[in-house]
């Protein structure tokens, strides 16, 4: 569960980005902050990843995720938004459990830059152990990207903010709020362009009328 506004903001943002990106793929389940139960009959055997993706899994609403009811399918990708109270667990027991589950890629992000160095980390599971995903430097100092091969997405640290980009194309992936803001901005630009076009047409009409008053046909100019 998100500890502060910083963690909650990026948790919601990350789930929203991935949910929109995979919205047309019915066999990719994106969720976050819900309990994953991994031992039938043991209510204490559960964990709540901040953000996770399960491939080849039905996309539907769930109250919780019970592995034995889901074809023994565990997440392929997990992202934890690290905080003061979770940093040790994120790098210790959770990391070990995710490796045991077979989570192919495990990412950690610290929105306040207080607990993780570097602020964004990624690990790929190889023969049961996690190995760091290499950083790809970006244009600005301290900015870099980490590629998720599982998702086909680059997770980028840009000016200390976590951003998502489609691998290969480099197109930035937007969350629901950003998408809505972009839509409203596009509508506003279209309205402004229409207003300018209307004003230009009115000015042209007035000029044509003035020329005719002077006995000049505008078409002859």
C-alpha positions in Angstrom: 0.0 0.0 0.0 1.3 3.5 -0.8 2.8 5.2 2.2 2.8 8.8 1.0 1.4 11.0 -1.8 4.7 10.5 -3.7 4.3 6.7 -3.8 0.5 6.8 -4.5 0.9 9.2 -7.4 3.4 7.0 -9.2 1.6 3.8 -8.4 -1.6 5.1 -10.0 0.3 6.6 -12.9 2.2 3.4 -13.6 -0.8 1.2 -13.6 -2.7 3.7 -15.8 0.1 3.8 -18.3 0.4 0.1 -18.6 -3.3 -0.5 -18.6 -3.8 1.9 -21.5 -0.8 0.5 -23.4 -2.2 -3.0 -23.2 -5.9 -2.1 -23.4 -6.4 -3.9 -26.7 -4.7 -7.0 -25.7 -7.3 -9.2 -23.9 -4.6 -11.7 -22.7 -2.5 -9.2 -20.7 -3.7 -8.4 -17.1 -2.4 -5.2 -15.5 -3.1 -4.4 -11.9 -1.5 -3.1 -8.7 -1.9 -2.9 -5.0 -4.1 -6.0 -4.8 -3.3 -9.1 -2.8 -1.7 -12.1 -4.6 -2.3 -15.3 -2.7 0.2 -18.0 -3.6 -0.6 -20.9 -1.2 -4.1 -22.3 -1.1 -5.5 -22.6 2.4 -2.9 -20.2 3.8 -4.4 -16.7 4.1 -1.0 -15.3 5.3 0.8 -16.4 2.2 0.1 -13.2 0.2 1.8 -10.2 -1.1 0.6 -6.9 -2.7 2.9 -5.7 -5.5 2.5 -2.0 -6.3 2.3 -2.7 -10.1 2.3 -6.0 -11.9 1.6 -7.5 -15.3 0.6 -11.1 -16.1 0.9 -12.1 -19.7 -1.3 -14.8 -21.2 -3.9 -14.1 -18.6 -7.5 -13.0 -18.9 -8.1 -9.2 -18.6 -10.9 -8.8 -16.1 -11.6 -7.1 -12.7 -10.5 -9.0 -9.7 -10.8 -8.5 -5.9 -7.6 -10.5 -5.4 -5.4 -12.8 -7.4 -5.3 -16.4 -6.2 -2.5 -18.2 -8.1 -4.2 -21.6 -7.9 -7.3 -20.2 -9.5 -5.3 -18.5 -12.3 -3.7 -21.5 -13.8 -0.6 -21.2 -11.5 0.4 -18.0 -13.5 2.5 -15.6 -11.6 3.3 -12.0 -12.7 5.9 -11.6 -15.5 6.7 -8.1 -14.4 6.6 -6.3 -11.1 7.4 -2.6 -10.2 7.7 -1.5 -6.6 7.4 2.2 -5.7 9.9 2.3 -2.9 9.4 4.2 0.4 11.1 4.5 3.7 9.1 1.7 5.2 9.4 -0.7 2.2 13.0 -0.2 1.0 14.5 -3.0 2.9 11.7 -5.4 2.1 11.7 -4.4 -1.6 15.4 -5.2 -1.8 15.3 -8.2 0.4 12.4 -10.6 1.1 10.2 -9.4 -1.8 13.0 -9.7 -4.2 13.6 -13.3 -3.0 10.0 -14.2 -3.2 9.6 -12.7 -6.7 12.6 -14.8 -7.8 10.9 -17.9 -6.3 7.7 -17.0 -8.2 9.6 -16.8 -11.4 8.9 -13.1 -12.0 11.0 -12.4 -15.1 11.6 -8.7 -14.5 11.6 -6.8 -11.2 11.8 -3.0 -11.1 12.1 -0.5 -8.2 11.6 3.2 -8.3 12.1 5.8 -5.5 10.1 8.9 -6.3 11.8 11.0 -3.6 15.4 9.8 -4.4 16.0 9.2 -0.7 16.3 5.5 -0.5 17.5 4.0 -3.8 20.8 4.7 -5.5 20.3 4.9 -8.4 16.7 6.1 -8.1 15.5 3.5 -10.7 16.6 -0.1 -10.7 15.7 -3.1 -12.9 16.5 -6.8 -12.6 16.1 -9.7 -15.0 15.7 -13.3 -13.7 18.4 -15.6 -15.1 18.5 -19.2 -13.9 16.7 -18.3 -10.6 18.8 -15.2 -9.8 18.2 -11.5 -10.5 20.9 -9.6 -12.4 20.8 -5.8 -13.0 19.4 -4.6 -16.3 22.1 -2.3 -17.9 21.4 1.4 -18.0 21.3 3.2 -21.3 22.4 6.9 -20.8 20.0 9.6 -22.1 20.8 13.1 -23.3 20.7 14.8 -19.8 23.2 14.0 -17.0 21.8 11.3 -14.6 19.0 10.4 -17.0 18.9 6.9 -18.3 16.6 4.1 -19.4 16.1 0.5 -18.5 14.5 -1.8 -21.1 11.8 -4.2 -20.1 12.0 -7.0 -22.6 8.9 -8.6 -21.1 6.8 -5.6 -21.9 8.6 -4.1 -24.8 8.8 -0.8 -22.9 11.7 1.4 -21.7 11.4 2.7 -18.2 13.2 6.0 -18.1 14.5 8.2 -15.3 14.1 11.8 -16.7 14.9 14.6 -14.3 14.2 12.1 -11.4 10.7 11.3 -12.8 9.7 7.9 -14.0 8.5 7.8 -17.6 7.5 5.0 -19.9 8.4 4.8 -23.6 7.6 2.3 -26.3 10.8 0.4 -27.1 12.0 0.9 -30.6 9.7 3.8 -31.6 10.6 6.0 -28.6 7.0 7.2 -28.3 6.2 8.3 -24.7 3.4 6.3 -23.1 0.8 8.4 -21.3 -1.4 7.7 -18.3 -5.1 8.4 -18.3 -4.8 11.9 -16.8 -2.0 12.8 -19.3 -4.1 11.3 -22.2 -7.1 13.4 -21.2 -5.0 16.5 -20.8 -3.5 15.9 -24.3 -7.0 15.4 -25.7 -8.3 18.7 -24.2 -5.2 20.5 -25.4 -5.7 19.2 -28.9 -9.4 20.2 -28.8 -8.4 23.7 -27.6 -5.9 24.0 -30.4 -8.5 22.9 -33.0 -11.0 25.5 -31.6 -8.4 28.2 -31.8 -7.4 27.3 -35.3 -11.1 27.4 -36.3 -11.6 30.8 -34.7 -8.5 32.2 -36.5 -9.8 30.8 -39.8 -13.2 32.3 -39.2 -11.6 35.7 -38.3 -9.4 35.6 -41.5 -12.5 34.8 -43.6 -14.4 37.7 -42.0 -11.5 40.1 -42.7 -11.3 38.9 -46.3 -15.1 39.5 -46.7 -14.8 43.0 -45.3 -11.9 43.8 -47.6 -13.8 42.4 -50.6 -16.8 44.6 -49.8 -14.7 47.7 -49.4 -13.0 47.0 -52.8 -16.4 46.7 -54.5 -17.5 50.0 -52.9 -14.5 51.5 -54.8 -15.6 49.8 -58.0 -12.9 47.1 -57.9 -13.7 43.4 -58.2 -11.5 41.5 -55.8 -11.3 38.6 -58.2 -9.6 40.8 -60.8 -6.7 41.6 -58.4 
